[in-house]
Amino acid sequence: MTRAATVLSLLLLVVCGVAAAAIGLGFLGRLHPALDSFSHFRLHLAALLAVGAFGLIPAGFRREAFAGLALATGAVFVTPGTWFDNAISNQAKASAAPDDRATYRLLHLNARFDHSEPGRFLSLIARLHPDVVTVNEVSAMWRQRLETLSAAYPYSTFCDARGEVGGVAILSRRPLAQGATGECIDGGTLAIAPIDFAGEIVTVAALHLYWPWPFEQPAQVERIAPRLSQLPDATILAGDFNAARWSQTFSKIAASSRLEDAGPVGPSWLPRSLPDALRRAVGLGIDHVLAGAGVIVTKLERAEGVGSDHLPVLTEFWVPSQARPEASGTTVVLKPAATSPGA
């Protein structure tokens, strides 16, 4: 083996060692948010480790290669939401709506605050005709564009957030529960609105978490946990969590809200310079939908890309007959019907 080949082999061994260490640290996320940050990239690290391990075999590092392959394979097997633990489990839980119950649709998207072609998302809304739309990164530009939908979606909650990235919004064709209002929480990163679906009240929530540690996400989760704990059973929450579904961050949101994962949604984010096909295949799965016992999710899928760095997520659900919850006193921005929806 030449000197150059030896150096390359040693560098590959180092890369595999770093990937293996990062995978292992990610499983210790409950100990500190810094470790949880590694977990979001577990599948990508496992793929890197597997490729690197194959490269170690001809270099003579067979023992290290087989150990790396074993770790990569094991990490994938124990990670929920992979091809070994996919939507089959969720389809088994879901049930079609009875003949006397309607099926509703919720469309979610992190719309990208500086989107250069907002009309693409508005056209998707017009084609899919969802009952409710939840949106993240609602900048001043997006608020203006979304307000053009007020004729079709007259019940809206817009939550402003700090900075140019913007807040979250909930748009609904259906009225809010009688005497209830919507709510903006934690500086506009969480919106909650109780909506009347033909007499059954479902609380819809839109959530946008900050980036993981060392950024503000851990503190944000602690701040919103008390409000999430007050959500009723008939709740559906959609959002960009900036966290994988197997992370401690995701588990804390689910535990605080007492909601169950309606997914997996699948890969949904990559830098917007990359094609949607790649985003759909190998992106990070950080967009999620949670639902309570009072909401039956029957379908969850990624819709066609509309130019954001995230893919839209379409959820179909129905609502069993339930007791009426008491409305909570909160604040809302309601937009009366005024103009035709944009396209």
C-alpha positions, 0 to 999 in steps of 0.5 A, spaced: 500 500 500 502 506 498 503 512 503 497 516 500 493 510 500 495 509 507 493 516 509 487 515 506 485 509 509 487 512 516 482 518 514 477 514 512 478 510 519 477 517 523 471 519 519 468 512 521 470 513 528 467 520 528 460 518 525 460 512 530 461 516 536 456 521 534 451 515 533 452 513 540 452 520 543 445 521 540 442 515 544 444 519 550 439 525 548 435 524 555 442 526 558 443 533 555 440 537 549 447 537 546 447 530 545 440 530 543 442 534 537 446 528 534 440 524 534 436 528 528 442 526 524 442 518 526 440 515 519 444 520 515 450 518 520 449 511 519 449 511 512 455 515 512 458 510 517 456 504 512 459 507 506 465 508 510 465 501 513 465 498 506 471 502 504 475 500 510 475 492 508 480 493 502 484 497 506 485 491 511 481 494 517 476 488 517 474 488 524 473 495 524 469 495 518 464 489 521 463 493 527 461 499 523 456 496 519 453 492 525 452 499 529 450 502 522 445 497 521 443 496 529 442 504 529 437 503 523 433 498 526 432 501 532 430 508 529 422 509 529 420 511 522 425 508 518 423 502 512 423 497 518 418 501 522 414 505 517 406 507 516 404 500 516 403 501 524 399 507 523 395 504 518 393 499 522 391 504 528 387 508 523 380 507 521 375 509 515 370 514 517 363 511 519 358 513 513 355 518 518 362 522 519 365 526 515 373 526 513 377 533 513 383 535 511 389 539 514 395 542 510 401 544 513 407 547 510 413 551 513 412 556 507 419 559 507 419 566 510 423 569 503 419 564 498 420 567 491 414 564 488 408 564 494 403 563 488 405 556 488 403 554 495 396 558 494 395 554 488 396 548 492 391 550 497 386 552 491 387 545 488 387 541 495 381 545 498 383 543 505 379 545 511 384 548 515 391 550 513 397 551 518 403 555 516 410 556 519 415 562 517 409 567 516 413 573 514 410 580 513 410 578 505 406 571 507 401 574 511 399 579 505 399 573 501 395 569 505 390 574 507 388 574 500 385 567 501 380 570 506 374 569 502 375 561 502 378 561 509 375 567 513 377 564 520 384 566 521 389 566 527 396 570 525 401 570 530 407 575 529 414 573 531 420 576 532 425 577 526 424 577 519 423 569 519 415 570 522 411 567 526 405 561 525 398 562 522 392 557 522 387 558 516 380 555 517 374 554 512 370 552 518 368 557 524 371 557 531 368 554 537 362 558 539 365 563 544 372 561 543 378 565 540 385 563 538 391 564 541 398 566 540 404 563 545 411 564 546 412 570 541 408 567 535 411 560 535 405 556 537 398 558 535 392 554 538 385 555 535 378 551 537 375 549 531 368 547 529 367 541 525 360 540 524 358 540 531 365 537 533 370 541 536 377 540 534 383 544 537 388 545 531 395 547 533 401 550 529 408 549 532 415 552 529 420 550 534 427 553 533 433 550 531 436 545 536 442 546 541 446 550 542 440 554 539 434 556 543 430 550 542 431 546 549 428 553 552 423 554 548 420 547 549 420 548 556 416 554 555 411 552 551 410 545 555 405 548 560 400 550 555 401 544 551 399 540 557 392 543 557 390 541 550 384 537 550 384 530 547 381 532 540 387 536 538 391 535 532 398 539 532 402 540 526 409 543 525 416 544 523 419 541 530 426 542 527 427 535 530 427 528 528 421 523 531 426 519 535 429 525 538 428 527 546 425 534 543 419 530 539 418 526 545 417 532 550 412 535 545 408 529 545 409 527 552 407 534 554 401 535 550 399 527 551 398 527 543 401 521 539 405 521 533 400 520 527 406 519 522 411 518 520 411 523 515 418 521 512 424 526 509 421 533 508 427 538 509 433 539 505 436 546 503 432 549 497 437 549 492 436 541 492 431 538 488 424 535 491 426 528 489 432 528 493 428 532 499 423 526 499 428 521 499 434 523 503 432 529 507 431 530 514 424 528 517 423 534 521 415 536 519 410 532 524 403 531 525 401 529 532 393 527 534 389 526 540 385 520 542 379 525 540 381 525 532 382 519 528 388 520 522 386 516 516 392 518 511 398 522 512 402 524 506 407 529 503 404 533 497 408 536 491 413 541 493 412 548 492 418 551 492 420 551 499 425 548 503 420 543 506 415 539 503 407 540 504 404 535 509 397 533 508 393 530 513 386 527 513 382 525 519 375 524 522 372 526 529 368 521 533 362 524 537 365 527 543 363 531 549 364 539 548 370 542 551 369 549 555 372 554 551 378 558 553 379 565 553 385 567 548 386 572 543 385 571 535 386 575 529 379 574 525 379 576 518 372 577 515 371 574 508 373 580 503 377 577 497 377 571 492 383 566 494 389 567 490 392 562 485 
